[in-house]
């Protein structure tokens, strides 16, 4: 909650600058307002918006919870407070809800497509700077599972890392002595030969990067017959049109950066009564 408070406070400061020019001349008294959805989707950001309301000291009653479906015309929340406070908070309040709900809606589309498959839906680190916690929270609300939050979550060796390593097996042995005992090592592979090498070298997770589903099926078969303890992740070219074909291959997870970076904000508005 501390991080959310800091996030919200910084967002308010960013918008207010040296102070809302309407503040000193705003009408006195208390006013009521409603937040209305102008789109269909999945709502997220409620957790953050409630913190904003407490921080700015206005009353806020949400009629929808994080993860619930919203339809065009639905009243999402009812607000009450001083006009100066409600209006100075309006844009930040709506931005939080619209941004998060767009990501949650996108994640929900992906999750719905792979219902019935024994596969996890993962997001990626392709997030906007300083917004990772927020965007990955919205992704979770929509039905995805977070991949790494940062470089300290898992030792992932991508193609760029592998270019610097002469002996992968020796490198992994050395890494095991330096990283936490419970930390996994994931290796990115683009060919079946790379997969074989990475598995023999001691990887915990193999990322099948930019492989076609038919290639991944071969990897799954090889894994099942030789290294059943190793997890498989499909990544690259995973979008709404292709995700089912990858989910069918037998991998343990599919990851897609477009859950976040291709999401479109939902349209919400605040109306005074």
CORVEN-V952591 format. One record per backbone hydrogen bond with DSSP energy under -1.0 kcal/mol. CO is the residue of the C=O (numbers start at 0). NH is the residue of the N-H. E is the energy in kcal/mol with one decimal. If there is no record, write none. Layout:
BEGIN
co=<CO & CO>
nh=<NH & NH>
e=<E & E>
END
This chain:
BEGIN
co=<0 & 1 & 2 & 3 & 4 & 5 & 6 & 7 & 8 & 9 & 10 & 11 & 12 & 15 & 19 & 30 & 31 & 32 & 33 & 34 & 34 & 35 & 36 & 40 & 42 & 44 & 45 & 47 & 48 & 49 & 50 & 51 & 52 & 58 & 60 & 64 & 67 & 69 & 70 & 73 & 75 & 76 & 77 & 78 & 79 & 80 & 81 & 82 & 83 & 84 & 88 & 89 & 90 & 91 & 92 & 93 & 94 & 95 & 96 & 97 & 97 & 98 & 99 & 100 & 101 & 102 & 103 & 104 & 105 & 106 & 107 & 108 & 109 & 111 & 113 & 116 & 119 & 120 & 121 & 124 & 127 & 130 & 131 & 132 & 133 & 134 & 135 & 136 & 137 & 138 & 139 & 144 & 149 & 153 & 154 & 156 & 157 & 158 & 160 & 161 & 166 & 167 & 168 & 169 & 170 & 171 & 174 & 174 & 179 & 183 & 184 & 184 & 185 & 186 & 188 & 190 & 191 & 192 & 193 & 194 & 195 & 196 & 197 & 203 & 204 & 205 & 206 & 206 & 207 & 211 & 212 & 213 & 214 & 215 & 216 & 217 & 218 & 219 & 220 & 221 & 222 & 226 & 230 & 231 & 231 & 232 & 233 & 234 & 238 & 241 & 242 & 243 & 245 & 251 & 252 & 253 & 256 & 256 & 257 & 259 & 266 & 268 & 270>
nh=<4 & 5 & 6 & 7 & 8 & 9 & 10 & 11 & 12 & 13 & 14 & 15 & 16 & 18 & 22 & 80 & 272 & 78 & 270 & 75 & 76 & 268 & 72 & 69 & 66 & 48 & 49 & 51 & 52 & 53 & 54 & 55 & 57 & 79 & 77 & 67 & 42 & 40 & 73 & 36 & 62 & 34 & 60 & 32 & 58 & 30 & 85 & 86 & 87 & 88 & 92 & 93 & 94 & 95 & 96 & 97 & 98 & 99 & 100 & 101 & 265 & 102 & 103 & 104 & 105 & 106 & 107 & 108 & 109 & 110 & 111 & 112 & 113 & 114 & 116 & 118 & 253 & 144 & 255 & 126 & 130 & 134 & 135 & 136 & 137 & 138 & 139 & 140 & 141 & 143 & 142 & 122 & 152 & 155 & 185 & 187 & 161 & 162 & 163 & 164 & 170 & 171 & 172 & 173 & 174 & 175 & 177 & 178 & 182 & 154 & 203 & 204 & 156 & 206 & 208 & 194 & 195 & 196 & 197 & 198 & 199 & 200 & 202 & 230 & 186 & 232 & 188 & 208 & 234 & 215 & 216 & 217 & 218 & 219 & 220 & 221 & 222 & 223 & 224 & 225 & 226 & 229 & 205 & 251 & 252 & 207 & 254 & 209 & 242 & 245 & 246 & 247 & 248 & 119 & 233 & 121 & 259 & 260 & 261 & 262 & 37 & 35 & 33>
e=<-2.4 & -2.2 & -2.5 & -2.8 & -2.5 & -2.4 & -2.0 & -2.2 & -2.4 & -2.3 & -1.6 & -2.7 & -2.0 & -2.8 & -1.4 & -2.3 & -2.4 & -3.1 & -3.0 & -3.3 & -1.1 & -2.2 & -3.5 & -2.9 & -3.3 & -2.9 & -2.4 & -2.0 & -2.3 & -2.1 & -2.6 & -2.6 & -2.0 & -2.1 & -2.5 & -2.3 & -2.5 & -2.4 & -2.4 & -2.7 & -3.4 & -2.6 & -2.8 & -2.2 & -2.6 & -3.0 & -2.7 & -2.5 & -1.6 & -1.5 & -2.8 & -2.6 & -2.8 & -2.2 & -1.6 & -3.2 & -2.6 & -2.1 & -2.2 & -1.9 & -1.4 & -1.6 & -2.6 & -2.4 & -1.9 & -2.9 & -2.2 & -1.6 & -1.7 & -2.8 & -2.4 & -1.4 & -1.0 & -1.1 & -1.9 & -2.0 & -2.7 & -3.2 & -2.0 & -2.2 & -2.4 & -3.1 & -2.8 & -1.9 & -2.0 & -1.9 & -2.0 & -2.1 & -1.5 & -2.2 & -1.3 & -1.6 & -1.7 & -1.1 & -2.5 & -2.7 & -2.7 & -1.2 & -2.0 & -1.2 & -2.2 & -2.5 & -1.9 & -2.2 & -2.7 & -2.3 & -1.5 & -2.7 & -1.4 & -2.0 & -2.4 & -1.9 & -3.1 & -2.7 & -2.8 & -1.7 & -2.4 & -2.0 & -2.6 & -2.6 & -2.3 & -1.6 & -1.9 & -2.3 & -2.4 & -2.9 & -3.1 & -1.2 & -2.2 & -2.1 & -2.1 & -1.1 & -1.6 & -2.8 & -2.1 & -2.3 & -2.8 & -2.8 & -1.8 & -1.7 & -2.1 & -2.0 & -2.7 & -1.6 & -1.5 & -3.7 & -2.5 & -2.7 & -2.3 & -1.3 & -2.4 & -1.6 & -1.2 & -2.5 & -2.7 & -3.0 & -1.5 & -2.4 & -1.1 & -1.2 & -3.3 & -3.1 & -2.8>
END
